Amino acid sequence: MVFSLTCFGDPSGHCPCHACTNYSGCDPRGIGRHNLSRIGRRIDAKPLAVAPCNKVCNLRWTPNKRIMNRKHAFPAGGQSGGLMLAPVSPFNPCHFFADLKRRLEAAQGRRMSHAEIGEIIGQPRSTAHFWFSTYRHPHLLAVMAALERLSASQRQAFIECYCRVCPSLEAPQFAPVRTELEELLSLTNGLTVIAGGCGATRSFVLSAFGHSWCRCQKKHRLPSGIDLYHPLDFVPVLGVYYVDGALPKWRIVELVLSLCPRLLTSPSPVLLCNGLWGSVPSIRGDLLRAAIRKHVILTMETVPSGTDWVGGMASPVHVVKLAGLQGAQEQFGLTIRRLSPAPSDDPI
């Protein structure tokens, strides 16, 4: 039986003891605030419906018929007195999220807090803790019940249709030069330029640097940066601001200039910049100066000839040249050159 707490008093005023707002005060049944909250979550996963009042001495408990008439498919609607009727599921929905958290930790190589999980799913820490530890997720059971009716290949095709690619240096495209790329990723300062190819491919490589850098950190640390490529095909990198490149140029410049002071002074040791060198030339000097104390990774279509454009920077400057590209998901070639402080045309 599901109940709603309704106070039958004068509705023109405000409850002096706040019984109708925070479930405390004159409750003739002696059920305190915490018990009310627990009952509400246990029965309907929502706060009890309470009406505002002026008099709190006449509280009445009435059945919530709207909730009582709701059909619950799991498990109440599927079993009764030892009999079961589809749909039923042998799994606890909390186990799905607990298993997912363990797999994420295995992929990251370390324990992950609920705050980190919240950053991934775009929810506050308290919500992530509730979803991954307490909430039973009836909608998830409904999705799983529907997916069970598909074949294995159909289920996999469905998942692949709605999951974006998460680039990383572990992808087979980077196998020939993975060691060199990991060495670049470990730099504490300097400038790394990703040039050549198309915009989607440069974004793929830059995102691979960002995701791989997050995974190789022993502690939870995020890069910073701005990306003008909308993340429709790739999983966005946490800590990076994404600007719609289809906006008018004046609006893009305005947004980038408003974000730059915050990013250039952030404690993050890695700064990712996609499309800024060509779209906002006024910040080139700021990016070169930031490379003295940060590792700045940026993209450009073509690298200027010579080394004058880096202004004689003492920090290491590397160029990752992309070649033979037909698309971000196909095999492509990479060559890495070091421009300064010791210029060399030989790949490292």
Summary of the structure (lengths in Angstrom):
residues: 348
radius of gyration: 27.9
end to end distance: 71.4
largest distance: 86.4
contacts: 955
relative contact order: 0.09
helix: 40%
strand: 16%
